[in-house]
Amino acid sequence: MLISSMQLHSITIADPPLRSSYGLHAPYALRTIVELKTDDGITGVSETYGGDGPLAALQAVRQRVTGMDPFRLAGLYQQMNQSVAVAGDRSQTYLVPGENPLDQHARTFAAIEIACLDIIGKAAGKPVCDIIGGRVRDAVPFSAYLFYKHAGGGGLGDDRRDDEYGEVLDAKAAVREAKQMIARYGFREIKLKGGVLPPDVEILTIRELRQEFGDDCPLRIDPNCAWSVETSVGVGRSLCEELSGGGYLEDPCPALDGMAEVHRRLVAENNHTPFASNVAVTNFADVPRARALDAVQIVLCDPHYWGGLRQVQYLSHMCGVLGMGLSMHSNSHLGVSLMAMTHVAAACPNLTYACDTHYPWQTSVDEVVAGGRIPFENGCVRIPDKPGLGVELDYDQLARGRERYAKLPYRKRDDEAEMRQHVDPNWKRVLPRW
């Protein structure tokens, strides 16, 4: 069995005006759907970042991929890894996910690997999680991912989407957003994207979430490095009780050294709130240093830029050896990506926290999975009783996504430019902001 062709589908999906320390989400997010076909008629699929950069990187490996045995992934990884720069800052501190040039090889390989694993699973008649070592759970928990946001549901013109959650720019609105999301999806943990409003407002938001949902619902907050060391210490001190019991503080300030200082000062006050990261820790070399500094206790993996599903499994084992926790970061995505995340999470014994997902922020209008949206049961996604990833493509929906992409004037995510265009013409991402 050999790969006979590789098709790349550039699409857009509507995205609401969500806020983070990076700026403002554009009305559409960019995605790429990868299709690999074999000479014996099996098709494997994956979903990854979109736009000109990711597309060019995938096109550059087309000749390597076409004609290869989908089982022989280690050789492809070795070839692609030979040209990787070993120096430089690999963090996501200043770059939105999918735009770090030092992670290009990992992102590109991941997209190919996931499609190949889909092929292998279909050839073997087994779900992906079972052909990469076997599942340790049949259903994977996800958290309610709250954002401060402006009014609007994403899209433009006649393609404008309904605004399910409305404007969310204060604590009470965030609680309302959480209640809506939990009522629909059954999530049992909550994550708040912070770094948007003054810290006292975000502290109040977490406190009101705790008051509304009680001690049995773990809370976490992620300001994406928007706070100084002093502010991070102050927030950690203020939210000591609210972030206990399975919650965490994620990337409060820039760089591992800063996070280590914040954690050291809080521990000295007998405040043992764990710290998580998907910004300062983005590759294997970061993990031992994060552990040695005691800057990060929970690594937030992401199969799309860590290099695929099996790399995430290696990370799970590494975190287990080092006594660190593991969860999963996400980005604006559709069902193919959600199922890849679910399969690897099911096959990682050391996954200790519910995963992130942006999936509630996307709509059925954009879903390219045949049969429609992936269902959640009590906040979890269940591994389907189907081979491979367990999903097939809806080609009519895929064509609509390509049509939207063709009409879109931009080919790169730029949250700062969106802020200047729609909120404040003088806005710049400044770290730390508070």
TORFI-271512 format. One line per 5 residues: their letters; for each residue x, y, z of C-alpha. Coordinates in steps of 0.2 Angstrom, whole numbers. Layout:
<pts>
a = X Y Z; ...
</pts>
This chain:
<pts>
mliss = 0 0 0; 7 17 -6; 1 35 -6; -5 39 -23; -10 57 -21
mqlhs = -11 71 -9; -25 84 -10; -25 100 0; -41 110 3; -39 128 9
itiad = -55 133 18; -62 146 30; -74 144 45; -83 158 53; -76 164 70
pplrs = -84 175 82; -75 191 88; -66 183 103; -53 192 113; -36 187 120
syglh = -20 196 124; -15 193 105; -30 204 100; -46 200 91; -52 185 81
apyal = -56 189 63; -73 185 56; -66 169 48; -52 157 54; -41 148 41
rtive = -40 129 40; -32 117 28; -40 99 25; -27 86 20; -33 71 10
lktdd = -21 56 6; -27 43 -5; -18 26 -7; -16 15 -22; -29 2 -15
gitgv = -42 15 -12; -41 21 6; -42 39 10; -35 47 26; -39 64 31
setyg = -32 77 43; -35 96 48; -22 109 51; -19 127 51; -23 137 36
gdgpl = -17 151 25; -3 153 13; 11 148 25; 5 131 31; -1 128 13
aalqa = 16 131 5; 24 120 18; 13 106 14; 15 108 -5; 34 107 -2
vrqrv = 33 90 5; 21 83 -9; 34 74 -18; 41 65 -2; 23 60 3
tgmdp = 17 54 -14; 23 36 -17; 28 33 2; 22 19 13; 10 27 25
frlag = 17 15 39; 34 22 37; 32 39 46; 48 39 56; 58 41 40
lyqqm = 48 56 34; 50 64 51; 69 61 50; 69 69 33; 59 84 38
nqsva = 68 86 54; 86 88 46; 83 106 41; 76 112 58; 85 126 67
vagdr = 90 121 84; 92 139 90; 80 152 93; 65 155 104; 52 142 100
sqtyl = 39 149 112; 22 156 106; 24 172 117; 24 184 102; 17 173 88
vpgen = -1 167 86; -2 148 85; 2 142 67; 13 156 63; 30 151 72
pldqh = 42 147 58; 53 136 70; 38 125 72; 34 123 53; 41 106 51
artfa = 32 99 66; 15 107 60; 18 100 43; 23 83 48; 8 82 60
aieia = -4 85 46; 3 71 36; 5 59 51; -13 61 56; -19 57 39
cldii = -8 42 38; -14 35 54; -32 37 48; -26 26 33; -18 14 44
gkaag = -33 13 56; -45 10 41; -33 -3 34; -33 -12 50; -51 -10 54
kpvcd = -47 -1 71; -49 16 78; -33 27 78; -31 27 97; -30 8 97
iiggr = -17 7 83; -5 19 92; -5 9 108; -22 7 114; -35 18 123
vrdav = -35 20 142; -52 29 141; -67 27 129; -73 46 131; -62 61 133
pfsay = -67 76 144; -66 94 137; -68 110 147; -80 125 143; -68 137 135
lfykh = -75 155 139; -69 171 130; -73 189 132; -80 194 116; -89 208 106
agggg = -106 206 99; -107 195 84; -106 177 79; -93 178 65; -94 178 46
lgddr = -98 193 35; -112 200 25; -125 186 20; -114 174 28; -115 182 45
rddey = -119 169 59; -131 170 74; -123 177 90; -127 163 102; -118 171 117
gevld = -119 189 114; -107 202 120; -96 196 135; -86 210 142; -89 209 161
akaav = -90 196 174; -109 193 174; -109 191 155; -95 178 157; -106 168 169
reakq = -121 169 157; -109 162 143; -103 148 154; -121 143 159; -126 143 141
miary = -111 132 136; -112 120 150; -131 118 147; -128 113 129; -112 103 130
gfrei = -112 96 148; -94 102 152; -88 100 170; -73 111 170; -71 129 165
klkgg = -57 139 157; -57 158 155; -46 166 142; -40 181 151; -27 195 148
vlppd = -41 205 140; -49 216 154; -40 224 169; -35 210 181; -48 215 194
veilt = -62 212 182; -55 195 178; -52 191 196; -71 195 199; -76 184 184
irelr = -67 169 191; -75 172 208; -92 174 201; -89 158 191; -85 149 207
qefgd = -100 156 216; -111 150 202; -104 133 199; -97 128 216; -81 119 222
dcplr = -84 104 211; -81 113 195; -62 116 192; -58 133 186; -43 139 176
idpnc = -38 156 168; -26 160 154; -20 178 151; -7 173 138; 7 182 146
awsve = -2 198 148; 3 201 166; 19 206 174; 27 196 188; 20 207 201
tsvgv = 3 207 194; 4 188 192; 8 186 210; -6 197 215; -19 187 204
grslc = -12 171 210; -14 177 228; -31 183 225; -37 167 217; -28 155 228
eelsg = -45 147 233; -54 148 217; -40 140 207; -38 125 219; -46 109 217
ggyle = -41 104 200; -39 121 192; -23 130 187; -15 147 182; -9 146 163
dpcpa = 5 157 156; 2 172 167; 18 181 162; 31 180 148; 45 167 149
ldgma = 49 152 160; 60 163 171; 46 175 175; 34 160 179; 47 152 190
evhrr = 48 168 200; 29 170 202; 27 152 207; 42 153 219; 34 168 228
lvaen = 17 160 229; 23 144 236; 33 154 249; 15 160 255; 9 141 255
nhtpf = 0 144 239; 2 129 228; -8 134 213; -1 124 198; 5 133 183
asnva = 1 127 165; 9 132 149; 7 130 130; 16 147 127; 33 145 136
vtnfa = 33 126 133; 31 121 115; 44 107 112; 53 93 121; 68 104 125
dvpra = 57 116 135; 50 102 147; 66 98 157; 70 116 160; 52 120 165
ralda = 53 106 177; 70 111 184; 64 129 187; 48 123 194; 40 136 182
vqivl = 27 124 175; 18 109 183; 6 105 168; 11 105 150; -3 109 137
cdphy = 1 99 122; -6 101 105; -4 88 91; -4 100 78; 12 109 83
wgglr = 20 96 94; 22 85 78; 7 74 78; -1 61 89; 14 50 93
qvqyl = 24 65 98; 10 69 111; 11 51 117; 30 53 120; 26 69 129
shmcg = 14 61 140; 27 48 145; 40 61 148; 28 71 159; 24 55 169
vlgmg = 43 52 172; 45 70 177; 30 70 188; 21 84 178; 3 85 173
lsmhs = -4 85 155; -18 93 146; -22 99 128; -22 116 120; -34 120 105
nshlg = -37 133 92; -52 137 81; -56 120 73; -68 108 65; -73 90 68
vslma = -58 82 60; -46 91 71; -57 87 86; -57 69 83; -38 68 81
mthva = -36 77 98; -49 65 105; -40 49 99; -23 54 106; -30 60 122
aacpn = -39 43 124; -22 35 121; -12 46 134; -12 38 151; -5 53 159
ltyac = -18 65 153; -23 73 170; -35 87 165; -49 90 154; -44 96 136
dthyp = -47 113 129; -58 115 113; -64 130 103; -77 118 95; -92 127 103
wqtsv = -87 143 95; -89 135 77; -105 131 69; -114 117 59; -113 129 44
devva = -95 126 42; -93 108 48; -85 97 34; -87 80 43; -101 69 35
ggrip = -116 68 46; -113 85 54; -106 91 71; -97 79 83; -108 76 98
fengc = -103 79 116; -109 68 130; -108 76 148; -93 86 142; -84 72 133
vripd = -81 66 116; -83 47 114; -72 37 103; -83 31 88; -85 12 84
kpglg = -77 15 67; -60 13 60; -47 27 58; -52 44 65; -70 38 63
veldy = -75 52 52; -77 55 33; -78 71 23; -94 80 17; -88 86 0
dqlar = -102 98 -3; -97 107 14; -79 106 9; -83 115 -7; -92 129 2
grery = -77 131 13; -66 133 -2; -78 145 -10; -77 156 6; -58 155 6
aklpy = -57 161 -12; -67 177 -8; -57 181 8; -44 195 6; -32 189 20
rkrdd = -21 173 20; -14 174 38; -21 176 55; -17 194 62; -27 197 79
eaemr = -18 214 81; -23 221 64; -41 215 68; -40 225 85; -34 241 76
qhvdp = -48 239 62; -63 236 74; -59 241 91; -44 254 93; -34 260 79
nwkrv = -19 263 90; -20 246 99; -4 236 100; 0 219 109; 11 225 123
lprw = 18 212 135; 16 213 150; 0 225 148; -4 225 167
</pts>
